[in-house]
Amino acid sequence: MKAQDDETVVFSWVEWPSKAEHDAGWAKIMADPRMQPGGAPRPFDGRRMIYGGFSPILDA
């Protein structure tokens, strides 16, 4: 990420109970006016954010 000396790298993990819960929750998040372009100022540069979805290969 080429973090600068005055920046902090944060790692976060969210585990949804099901795909249906994920889809419903994500729809609510994206409907929030604060998430719209030009909304509240963001505390980070979203262009440098990395995220993805994963499927478990082992659940012991």
Secondary structure, DSSP 8 states (H G I E B T S, - for coil): ----TT----------S-HHHHHHHHHHHHHSGGGSTTSS--SS-GGG--------S---
